[in-house]
Amino acid sequence: MTDATPRNLTIAGTDYPTDTWTNVPQSILSQYGRKLHIEPDHPLSTTRKLIESRFPGFRNHNALPGVVTVEQNFDSLGFTPDHPGRSRTDTYYINKDTLLRTHTSAHEVDVFRQNTSDGWTLSADVYRRDAVDRSHYPIFHQMEGALTWDRSAFSSRQACTDAIKDSFDKLPKHDLVVEDPNPPFHPERNPLQEKYHSAADAEIVAAHLKRSLEDMVVAIFTAADKALAVSGQASEGEKEPLKPLLIRANQPARIGWAFGIGLERIAMLLFGIPDIRLFWSKDARFLKQFSESEPIKRFQPFSKHPPAPRDVAFWLPKTLEGPVIAETPASTTSAPNAAGGQQTAPPRNDTESELAFHENDLMEIVRTIAGDSVEDVRLLDEFTHPRTRRRSLCYRIEYRSLERTLTTEEVNGMHERVCGEMVGRFGVEISATPAFLINLHVHTVSNIPDEDLALHYFPTKGVSLDPQGLSEDCPDRAGRIRLASGFALERASAATEQPKPLLLEIGEQEVRLIRDFMFIPEQMERSPKRKVWIYQYRNIPL
């Protein structure tokens, strides 16, 4: 908690005290309660209803609150104390005991304990600090379902098993082959709970779940005339080791299955929506394209505004010697975390106070300042000084609005605020002449008298050109160079002999060839072809 953190946060009319764990920003709280998954005609709502339609008789839970306890979100699911999901770099905490749910599984034990129906679905918004790109957003939506049978309601264990088999036989069958590499039970990942069910019980329950999901996949993509073409991607989800949850919910006599999926991933395939930010758009040009009373339609782009890339390179403080968490893989699925809390990433041996840098903190700064005007943030390069061992990182931030063209002043203003916030919050040193190559610009403008060898040098300051970069079809397009140095050599002939790079006397350097191609000037028939070699050098400040 910083000095600017209020003593209390009011969320949906309830006051929550803050403490040193508080890290949820106002930009996230301002979106709390939108509930896109139940908004009429919204693609996420349509997707949810399609899934619910394949589970008739199930009770649908769609209005559970997003503020949960640490016990609900982690402890009830068996997450270990050192599980990475508990970290403040991954989770939005209201205080040390309360957070914004990171998965719908936070409600599973409660729903099982209530025991109001054998089958149920649950959909909700969930919150995670994650990467910034076109397929990840700090708020997204999950849906899960479960079906259990109460053995105490049958005359014998075999009678219950026979009832499951009878239900299985009544499920719709499809010509869909889904290979499942995970067996119904596994000695380490999902051990057989012999005290509660036999291997035969586990196998028929797993078969029931598999056929239920196959029916769901076919129904969804038949509605969009996609059918089997994308069903393999859309069926991503998780089968969960259910028995530990049922025991925690005081329902040891029940046996059954549960699954979880991400609604955005399915809806993006179903409607052809290319950017996850569009789901949050209030632009009528987006919202009026969809209606639940009409057949599903593919999204029609209404505009394409240009990107505005900016780079930020910085040295980490000399006093910070802890681990640097950079280029972390974004979540490969938006499905709920596996119930039971098995590890989804190696546990961290370091405590959060010892981390020198975690890139999710940069992602959060960019999102807080730029909002939905940022499309992507990615690591370009990292460098450790060979003598001082000081770490330096360089990120590219793509600013792009979905609704209008951003002005240079707007982009520069947001980027300056990002850099300032990085300095103020983490004490980094923004690099004036960093050790990173961003792009190189090739432009045939001059020759030098050395066997028609031309040298093009790219300074570290003052160059900011068109952001297209090099391409095979038009290799003379201008590239963007910021905080970088490089040079190109070319010969006015088709010779393939590679010239030696000219070593520039600027600090210590690494020089390497990164690109070569044949350049044919456009509309200059008399100009000779040129073979171009592009080099980069890494300038290491002494």
Summary of the structure (lengths in Angstrom):
residues: 542
radius of gyration: 27.9
end to end distance: 37.5
largest distance: 97.9
contacts: 1606
relative contact order: 0.10
helix: 27%
strand: 23%
